[in-house]
Amino acid sequence: MDVMKTLFLNPPSYDDFDGGAGSRYQATREVWSFWYPTWLAYPAGMVPGARLLDAPPHNYTPEMTVAEAKNYDFVVIHTSTPSLRMDARTAEAIKAANPNCTIAFVGGHPTARPDETLKLSSAIDIAARKEFDFSMLEVAQGLDWSKIGGVSYQKNGVISHNPDRPILSNAELDTLPFVSEVYEKNLDYLRYNSPYCQYPYVSMYTGRGCPARCTFCLWPQVTQGHTYRVRSPENVYEEIATLKSKFPKMKELFFDDDTFTADPMRARKIAELIKPLGITWSTNSRANVDYETLKILKDSGLRLFVVGYESGNSEILKNIKKGVRIDRARRFTRDCHDIGILIHGTFILGLPGETKDTIEESMRFAREMDCETIQVSLASPYPGTELFEYVTKNGYLAVDPFLDESGYQKCTVQYPGLTNDEIYRSVERFYRNFYFRPKYIFKAVRKMASSSEECGRLLKEGMQFLSTMRARRAQSREAQRVQAA
């Protein structure tokens, strides 16, 4: 069957902006960070002859991107709430260069607000909702748009919404192409970095969806669902077994499932299968994994968990339906420390119930957990999430859009007795409170002394972090000046 010449595009954006089809929240990072555009890689591997272009890490300017994209019949652009308007301008430039090109937008925002997405620009022909692997394949195959499940589209100024298509089953996930083959063909893996992974790293998914009910989390609520659908351990092993030959300098593999440990027995099975490969790996986990599973994973090459603690306040954890109590998180963290599993702990400021006192409580909790590294984010109420409904219903949405003109995340929420600027400024205070402790500084110095490579990386990331904090302070001062005027 003939197919349209297709480009899957993660478009150019702000300098160092990490907002592509693999990034859970979209913003310019404190340190150099680019996630793999995995959600685009799957359909790129399904459409014969398709290309995947990840513009930001490959330094494609808007002009370079349009010059490339205009040569295609069908361009699929991954977008997000923060980058939507900028991505629409990219679509308009592509359409101006090639008026016959069909352009589809995919991602969380087109799923939550397909009407708004299409009305934003006549250059956007299709808004694909939820999982878009097969819907984009069917567009490329030339099927009548009215018969393609899971898409909204506009023709002659009329917007139509087709019914959702069923989510992919376990068996269907096993039939999808290996994203590592798409990476090898289309991407330079040395241009990707995660601050908590060993460089260079490669990421992949072993499943989709998350059974947790966190009210702030975009993907399970909007695009992937709350059922954890998984590839078979054998299928996962088959892909991993090829990675060293494809990416010879790879030092770490990251399983980017929302919660890889949601099915402990399956996690154990995968770990035991890949153990003979001698691969170092890390993954996302909730803070509730049993000791025996932790030990098996560690013995099979696990180096680090990314753990969403979110807050050190029990009431906030209830408000966001976290489903993991503080005492359970303490026991899990103690077990990881005992076994030798490192933790990158993530925290969010500005969740429902946040006060000045709860911010201090979370800072104390973070020091107590004593993770290897931390990430402190601002609560982002994405359309389609319970958090968005909560803050809009109660009048707590302070500003829009999510980003400033440089791509840095803004604080968009405020609460009685706590302004959005106070929450924003607490991020730097949180980081300093954690990293500028004598205990942590001593640990960092010892790590730097053990490896010249690690020393270089920590110094570089430290300089990037301090530069980002200076930019944040300048942004806060400017916001206060504008508000006063």
C-alpha positions as CSV (number, residue, x, y, z in Angstrom):
1,M,0.0,0.0,0.0
2,D,1.3,3.5,-0.9
3,V,1.6,5.8,2.1
4,M,2.1,9.6,2.4
5,K,5.7,10.8,2.8
6,T,5.5,11.4,6.6
7,L,7.6,13.4,9.1
8,F,7.1,13.0,12.9
9,L,8.3,16.2,14.4
10,N,9.2,17.4,17.9
11,P,9.4,21.0,16.9
12,P,12.0,23.7,17.8
13,S,11.3,25.7,20.9
14,Y,13.0,27.8,23.6
15,D,16.7,27.3,24.2
16,D,17.3,24.1,26.2
17,F,13.5,23.5,26.4
18,D,12.7,19.9,27.2
19,G,9.1,19.5,26.1
20,G,9.0,16.7,23.6
21,A,7.2,13.5,23.2
22,G,8.7,11.9,26.3
23,S,8.8,14.8,28.7
24,R,6.3,14.6,31.6
25,Y,6.3,18.3,32.3
26,Q,7.5,20.8,29.7
27,A,9.9,23.5,30.7
28,T,13.5,24.7,30.4
29,R,15.5,22.6,32.9
30,E,17.8,23.6,35.7
31,V,20.5,21.5,34.0
32,W,20.9,20.2,30.4
33,S,18.2,17.6,29.9
34,F,16.5,16.1,26.8
35,W,14.1,13.1,26.9
36,Y,13.8,10.8,23.9
37,P,10.7,11.5,21.7
38,T,9.4,8.0,22.4
39,W,5.8,8.6,21.7
40,L,6.6,9.8,18.2
41,A,9.1,7.0,17.7
42,Y,6.4,4.3,17.8
43,P,4.3,5.5,14.9
44,A,7.5,6.6,13.0
45,G,8.5,2.9,13.1
46,M,5.1,1.9,11.8
47,V,4.8,4.2,8.7
48,P,7.1,2.9,5.9
49,G,9.8,5.5,5.0
50,A,8.8,7.9,7.8
51,R,11.4,10.1,9.4
52,L,11.5,11.2,13.1
53,L,13.0,14.7,13.6
54,D,13.7,15.8,17.2
55,A,14.6,19.5,16.6
56,P,15.7,20.8,20.0
57,P,18.5,18.4,20.9
58,H,19.7,18.4,17.3
59,N,19.9,22.2,17.1
60,Y,17.4,22.6,14.3
61,T,16.2,26.2,14.1
62,P,12.7,27.1,13.0
63,E,14.0,27.9,9.5
64,M,15.9,24.6,9.2
65,T,12.9,22.7,10.4
66,V,10.5,24.3,7.9
67,A,13.1,23.7,5.1
68,E,13.0,20.0,6.0
69,A,9.3,19.6,6.8
70,K,8.1,21.3,3.6
71,N,9.3,18.2,1.7
72,Y,6.7,15.9,3.3
73,D,3.0,15.2,2.6
74,F,2.1,14.6,6.2
75,V,3.7,16.2,9.3
76,V,2.8,15.0,12.8
77,I,3.8,17.5,15.5
78,H,3.9,16.7,19.2
79,T,2.7,19.6,21.2
80,S,1.9,20.5,24.9
81,T,-0.1,23.1,26.7
82,P,3.0,25.3,27.4
83,S,4.3,25.1,23.8
84,L,1.0,25.1,21.9
85,R,1.1,28.6,20.5
86,M,4.7,28.4,19.4
87,D,4.0,25.0,17.8
88,A,1.1,26.5,15.9
89,R,3.4,29.1,14.4
90,T,5.7,26.3,13.3
91,A,2.7,24.6,11.7
92,E,1.7,27.8,9.9
93,A,5.2,28.2,8.5
94,I,5.3,24.6,7.2
95,K,1.8,25.1,5.6
96,A,3.0,28.4,4.0
97,A,5.9,26.6,2.5
98,N,3.8,23.6,1.4
99,P,0.1,24.4,1.3
100,N,-0.7,20.7,0.3
101,C,0.9,19.3,3.5
102,T,-1.5,17.7,6.0
103,I,-0.5,18.6,9.6
104,A,-1.6,16.8,12.7
105,F,-1.1,17.8,16.3
106,V,-0.7,15.0,18.9
107,G,-0.2,15.0,22.7
108,G,-1.9,15.9,25.9
109,H,-3.4,19.2,24.9
110,P,-5.0,18.0,21.6
111,T,-6.5,15.2,23.6
112,A,-7.9,17.4,26.4
113,R,-8.9,20.2,24.1
114,P,-9.2,19.2,20.4
115,D,-11.6,22.0,19.6
116,E,-9.3,24.7,21.0
117,T,-6.3,23.1,19.2
118,L,-8.0,23.1,15.8
119,K,-9.4,26.6,16.2
120,L,-6.0,27.9,17.1
121,S,-4.9,27.8,13.4
122,S,-6.3,26.7,10.1
123,A,-2.8,25.2,9.5
124,I,-3.7,22.4,11.9
125,D,-5.8,19.8,10.0
126,I,-6.0,17.0,12.6
127,A,-5.9,16.8,16.4
128,A,-5.2,13.2,17.4
129,R,-6.5,12.1,20.8
130,K,-5.0,9.7,23.4
131,E,-2.8,6.9,21.8
132,F,-2.2,8.0,18.3
133,D,0.0,5.2,16.9
134,F,-2.5,3.6,14.6
135,S,-4.6,6.7,13.9
136,M,-1.5,8.4,12.4
137,L,-0.7,5.3,10.5
138,E,-4.2,5.3,9.0
139,V,-3.9,9.0,8.0
140,A,-0.6,8.2,6.3
141,Q,-2.2,5.3,4.5
142,G,-4.8,7.7,3.0
143,L,-7.9,6.5,4.9
144,D,-10.9,8.7,4.9
145,W,-10.5,10.9,8.0
146,S,-14.2,10.3,9.0
147,K,-13.4,6.6,9.4
148,I,-10.3,7.0,11.6
149,G,-11.0,6.5,15.4
150,G,-9.4,8.8,17.9
151,V,-9.1,11.9,15.7
152,S,-10.7,15.3,15.5
153,Y,-10.3,17.3,12.2
154,Q,-11.3,20.3,10.3
155,K,-12.2,20.6,6.6
156,N,-13.6,23.7,5.0
157,G,-13.9,25.4,8.4
158,V,-16.0,22.6,9.9
159,I,-14.7,20.7,12.9
160,S,-15.6,17.0,13.3
161,H,-14.8,14.6,16.2
162,N,-14.6,10.9,15.6
163,P,-15.2,8.4,18.5
164,D,-12.3,7.4,20.6
165,R,-10.4,4.3,19.6
166,P,-9.8,1.4,22.1
167,I,-6.5,1.6,24.0
168,L,-3.9,-0.9,22.9
169,S,-3.9,-4.3,24.6
170,N,-0.9,-6.1,26.0
171,A,-0.8,-8.3,22.9
172,E,-0.9,-5.2,20.6
173,L,2.0,-3.6,22.5
174,D,4.1,-6.6,21.7
175,T,3.5,-6.0,18.0
176,L,4.8,-2.4,18.0
177,P,8.2,-1.7,16.5
178,F,11.2,-1.4,18.8
179,V,11.8,2.3,19.4
180,S,15.5,1.6,19.7
181,E,15.5,0.8,16.0
182,V,13.9,4.2,15.3
183,Y,16.4,6.0,17.5
184,E,19.3,4.3,15.8
185,K,18.0,5.4,12.4
186,N,16.9,9.0,13.2
187,L,18.5,10.3,16.4
188,D,22.0,11.0,17.8
189,Y,21.8,9.3,21.2
190,L,24.8,11.3,22.4
191,R,22.6,14.4,22.3
192,Y,20.3,13.1,25.1
193,N,20.9,13.5,28.8
194,S,19.0,13.0,32.0
195,P,20.6,14.6,35.1
196,Y,20.0,11.4,37.2
197,C,21.1,8.9,34.6
198,Q,24.6,8.0,33.6
199,Y,25.6,9.6,30.3
200,P,25.0,8.6,27.7
201,Y,21.7,6.9,28.4
202,V,18.8,5.4,26.4
203,S,15.2,5.2,27.5
204,M,12.3,3.0,26.5
205,Y,8.9,1.8,27.7
206,T,7.9,-1.6,28.8
207,G,4.3,-0.6,29.3
208,R,1.7,2.2,29.2
209,G,-0.7,3.6,31.7
210,C,-0.5,3.9,35.5
211,P,-2.9,2.5,38.1
212,A,-2.2,5.4,40.5
213,R,-4.7,8.2,40.7
214,C,-2.5,11.3,41.4
215,T,-4.7,14.3,40.5
216,F,-1.9,16.3,38.9
217,C,-0.4,13.7,36.6
218,L,-1.1,14.3,32.9
219,W,-0.5,11.1,31.1
220,P,-2.7,8.6,33.0
221,Q,-5.6,11.0,33.2
222,V,-5.5,12.3,29.6
223,T,-3.6,10.1,27.2
224,Q,-2.6,6.7,28.6
225,G,-5.3,5.7,31.1
226,H,-5.1,4.1,34.5
227,T,-4.7,0.5,33.4
228,Y,-1.1,-0.6,33.3
229,R,-0.8,-2.4,29.9
230,V,2.5,-4.2,29.4
231,R,4.7,-5.8,26.9
232,S,5.7,-9.3,27.7
233,P,9.0,-9.8,29.6
234,E,10.3,-11.8,26.6
235,N,9.5,-8.9,24.2
236,V,11.3,-6.4,26.4
237,Y,14.3,-8.7,26.7
238,E,14.5,-9.1,22.9
239,E,14.8,-5.3,22.5
240,I,17.3,-4.8,25.3
241,A,19.6,-7.5,24.0
242,T,20.3,-5.4,20.9
243,L,21.0,-2.1,22.7
244,K,24.8,-2.4,23.2
245,S,25.4,-3.0,19.5
246,K,23.2,-0.1,18.5
247,F,24.5,2.4,21.1
248,P,28.0,1.2,22.0
249,K,28.7,4.1,24.4
250,M,25.5,3.6,26.4
251,K,26.1,3.6,30.1
252,E,22.6,3.2,31.4
253,L,19.1,2.1,30.3
254,F,16.1,3.9,31.7
255,F,12.7,2.2,31.8
256,D,10.4,5.2,31.5
257,D,7.1,3.5,32.5
258,D,5.1,5.7,34.8
259,T,5.4,3.0,37.5
260,F,7.6,0.1,36.3
261,T,7.2,-1.6,39.7
262,A,3.3,-1.5,39.6
263,D,3.5,-5.3,38.9
264,P,6.3,-6.5,41.2
265,M,6.4,-10.1,39.8
266,R,6.7,-8.8,36.2
267,A,9.4,-6.4,37.2
268,R,11.3,-9.3,38.8
269,K,10.9,-11.4,35.7
270,I,12.3,-8.7,33.4
271,A,15.2,-8.0,35.8
272,E,16.1,-11.7,36.0
273,L,16.0,-12.0,32.1
274,I,18.3,-9.0,31.5
275,K,20.7,-9.8,34.4
276,P,23.1,-11.8,32.2
277,L,23.3,-8.9,29.8
278,G,25.2,-6.9,32.4
279,I,23.3,-3.6,31.8
280,T,23.0,-0.9,34.3
281,W,19.4,0.4,34.5
282,S,17.1,2.7,36.4
283,T,13.4,3.4,36.4
284,N,10.4,5.1,37.9
285,S,8.8,3.7,41.1
286,R,6.3,4.5,43.8
287,A,7.6,4.5,47.3
288,N,5.9,1.2,48.2
289,V,8.0,-1.7,46.8
290,D,8.7,-4.6,49.1
291,Y,12.2,-5.4,50.3
292,E,12.5,-8.8,48.5
293,T,11.6,-7.2,45.1
294,L,14.1,-4.4,45.7
295,K,16.8,-6.8,46.4
296,I,16.1,-8.9,43.2
297,L,16.1,-5.7,41.1
298,K,19.3,-4.4,42.6
299,D,21.0,-7.8,42.0
300,S,20.0,-7.6,38.4
301,G,21.5,-4.2,37.6
302,L,19.1,-1.6,39.0
303,R,21.1,1.5,40.0
304,L,18.5,4.2,40.7
305,F,14.8,4.8,41.2
306,V,13.0,8.0,40.3
307,V,10.5,8.4,43.2
308,G,7.7,11.0,43.3
309,Y,7.4,11.9,47.0
310,E,5.6,15.1,45.9
311,S,5.2,16.4,49.5
312,G,6.2,15.8,53.1
313,N,2.7,16.7,54.3
314,S,0.2,13.9,54.8
315,E,-2.8,16.0,54.1
316,I,-1.5,17.2,50.8
317,L,-0.8,13.6,49.8
318,K,-4.5,12.8,50.6
319,N,-5.6,15.8,48.6
320,I,-3.8,14.6,45.5
321,K,-4.8,10.9,46.0
322,K,-1.1,9.9,46.1
323,G,-1.9,6.5,47.6
324,V,1.4,6.2,49.5
325,R,1.6,7.3,53.2
326,I,4.6,9.1,54.7
327,D,5.5,6.1,56.9
328,R,5.5,3.7,53.9
329,A,7.7,6.1,52.0
330,R,10.1,6.3,54.9
331,R,10.4,2.5,55.1
332,F,10.8,2.1,51.3
333,T,13.6,4.8,51.3
334,R,15.3,3.1,54.3
335,D,15.2,-0.2,52.4
336,C,16.7,1.4,49.3
337,H,19.5,3.0,51.3
338,D,20.2,-0.4,53.0
339,I,20.3,-2.3,49.7
340,G,22.3,0.3,47.9
341,I,19.6,1.6,45.4
342,L,20.0,5.3,44.7
343,I,17.0,7.6,44.6
344,H,16.2,10.7,42.6
345,G,13.4,12.2,44.7
346,T,10.8,14.5,43.0
347,F,8.8,17.1,44.9
348,I,6.0,19.5,43.8
349,L,5.3,22.9,45.3
350,G,1.8,24.4,45.0
351,L,-0.4,21.3,45.3
352,P,-3.8,21.7,47.0
353,G,-3.4,22.4,50.6
354,E,0.0,24.0,50.3
355,T,0.9,26.7,52.9
356,K,4.2,28.3,54.0
357,D,4.3,25.7,56.8
358,T,3.8,22.7,54.5
359,I,6.6,23.9,52.2
360,E,8.9,23.9,55.2
361,E,7.6,20.4,56.1
362,S,8.5,19.1,52.7
363,M,12.0,20.6,52.9
364,R,12.5,18.8,56.2
365,F,11.2,15.6,54.7
366,A,13.5,15.8,51.7
367,R,16.5,16.2,54.0
368,E,15.3,13.2,56.0
369,M,15.0,11.1,52.9
370,D,18.5,12.1,51.9
371,C,18.2,11.1,48.2
372,E,21.1,11.1,45.8
373,T,19.5,14.0,43.9
374,I,16.1,15.9,43.9
375,Q,13.9,17.7,41.5
376,V,11.6,20.5,42.7
377,S,8.8,21.4,40.3
378,L,5.9,23.8,40.4
379,A,2.4,22.4,40.3
380,S,1.2,22.5,36.7
381,P,-2.6,22.2,36.3
382,Y,-2.8,20.7,32.8
383,P,-6.2,20.7,31.1
384,G,-7.9,17.3,31.5
385,T,-6.5,16.7,35.0
386,E,-8.3,16.8,38.3
387,L,-5.8,19.4,39.5
388,F,-6.9,21.7,36.7
389,E,-10.6,21.3,37.5
390,Y,-9.8,22.0,41.2
391,V,-7.8,25.2,40.7
392,T,-10.2,26.7,38.1
393,K,-13.3,25.8,40.1
394,N,-11.9,27.4,43.2
395,G,-10.3,30.5,41.6
396,Y,-6.8,29.4,42.4
397,L,-5.4,29.7,38.8
398,A,-3.2,32.8,39.0
399,V,-1.6,33.3,35.6
400,D,-1.5,31.9,32.1
401,P,0.5,30.7,30.2
402,F,2.7,28.2,32.0
403,L,6.0,29.6,30.8
404,D,7.8,32.9,30.5
405,E,9.4,34.1,27.3
406,S,12.5,32.0,27.9
407,G,10.6,28.8,28.5
408,Y,11.0,28.7,32.3
409,Q,8.1,27.3,34.2
410,K,5.9,29.9,36.0
411,C,3.9,29.3,39.1
412,T,0.3,29.3,37.9
413,V,-1.5,28.6,41.1
414,Q,-2.1,30.6,44.3
415,Y,-3.9,29.8,47.6
416,P,-5.3,31.9,50.5
417,G,-2.3,33.1,52.4
418,L,0.2,31.9,49.8
419,T,0.9,33.8,46.5
420,N,2.1,32.3,43.3
421,D,5.3,34.3,43.7
422,E,6.0,32.9,47.2
423,I,5.6,29.4,45.8
424,Y,7.9,30.2,42.9
425,R,10.6,31.6,45.1
426,S,10.4,28.6,47.4
427,V,11.8,26.4,44.6
428,E,15.3,27.9,44.9
429,R,15.1,27.9,48.7
430,F,14.1,24.2,48.6
431,Y,17.1,23.3,46.4
432,R,19.5,25.3,48.5
433,N,18.1,23.8,51.7
434,F,18.8,20.3,50.3
435,Y,22.1,20.7,48.4
436,F,23.9,23.2,50.5
437,R,24.1,21.0,53.6
438,P,27.5,20.0,54.9
439,K,26.5,16.3,54.6
440,Y,25.6,16.6,51.0
441,I,28.6,18.7,50.1
442,F,30.9,16.2,51.7
443,K,29.2,13.4,49.7
444,A,29.5,15.3,46.4
445,V,33.2,16.1,47.0
446,R,33.9,12.4,47.8
447,K,32.1,11.4,44.5
448,M,34.1,14.0,42.5
449,A,37.4,12.7,44.0
450,S,36.6,9.1,42.9
451,S,36.1,9.9,39.2
452,S,37.4,12.7,37.0
453,E,34.4,12.2,34.7
454,E,32.0,12.5,37.5
455,C,33.9,15.6,38.8
456,G,33.5,17.3,35.4
457,R,29.8,16.5,35.1
458,L,29.0,17.7,38.7
459,L,30.9,20.9,38.1
460,K,29.2,21.5,34.8
461,E,25.7,20.8,36.2
462,G,26.5,22.9,39.3
463,M,27.3,25.9,37.1
464,Q,24.2,25.3,35.0
465,F,22.1,25.1,38.2
466,L,23.4,28.3,39.7
467,S,22.9,30.1,36.4
468,T,19.3,28.9,36.3
469,M,18.7,30.1,39.8
470,R,20.0,33.5,38.9
471,A,17.7,33.6,35.9
472,R,14.8,32.6,38.2
473,R,15.5,35.4,40.7
474,A,15.7,37.9,37.8
475,Q,12.3,36.7,36.5
476,S,10.8,37.0,40.0
477,R,12.0,40.5,40.4
478,E,10.7,41.5,37.0
479,A,7.3,40.0,37.8
480,Q,7.2,41.9,41.1
481,R,8.1,45.1,39.2
482,V,5.4,44.7,36.7
483,Q,2.8,43.9,39.4
484,A,3.8,47.0,41.3
485,A,3.5,49.2,38.2
